[in-house]
Amino acid sequence: MIKWFAAILGYYTFRFPGAILGFIIGSFFDNLRSSGGGGARSIFKDITQQNVSPADFEINLLSLCSIVIKSDGSVSQTEMDYVRRYFVSTYGKDKANAIFRTFNEVVKKREVSAERICSYLNQRTRYEVRLQLLHFLFGIAQADGTLRPAEIDKISEIAGYFRVSQIDFESIKAMFIKSADNAYKILEIEKSVSDEEVKKAYRTMAKKYHPDRVNTENEAIKKGAEEKFKEVQKAYETIQHERGL
């Protein structure tokens, strides 16, 4: 109720502009109090970020899939089958087929633009959801057994439109491209760090990529979040074994 008190006080002090300012500031303290002092939601986020409808989300997700699939100049049937199986297993055959039909109709009417799609989703999804979308796109690109440079470049471009940091992008990429320091890249640390820093990095990444952080009703994204979280755990276990922790 702080927000209403602050709004009234602001009104008597600065009239209508003061009421608006008081309401915003009061809302911040209400959120802070309701969360016990930690992890308060920002009132500015509530005002500026809208939720995307499941139908719009699914169409935009499929649009990004099509961009990645076509990025290497050829449309792989294996990748197409991967997308269809994923949607069928997540939504069921009837709903998946309906999504694909709508997608085909939308594609005929307008050009599919990665920048436009990402701009739309940036305003309506949390950062954690966009990280999971990148993970999903890497899974599609790798469905035929090979991650081609053109596909990696296209996903990197999409990551830029999504305003995903380079270190987060490299962490997700490392979950699909194996290398000697793969586990360290996933945890976003150098191989030379101390054991304590490894443990700290794992706690940070486990919190960052925990499925509960992906606050979405979309089952495909929820399922992918669980897979990504397992990759973080696997990376930590690899380092533990290597170091004898």
Buried (B, 14 or more C-beta within 10 A) or exposed (E): EBBBEBBBBBBEEEEEEBBEBBBBBBBBBBBBEEEEEEEBEEBEEEEEBEEBEBEEBBBBBBBBBBBBBBBBEEEBEEBBEBBBEBBBEBBEEEBBBBBBEBBEEBBEEEEBEBEBBBEBBBEBBBBBBBBBBBBBBBBBBBBBEEBBEBBBEBBBBBBBBBEBEEEBBBBBBBBBEEEEEBBBBBBBBEEEBEEEEBBBBBEBBBEBBBBEBBEBEBBBBBBBBEBBBEBBBBBBEBBBEEEEE
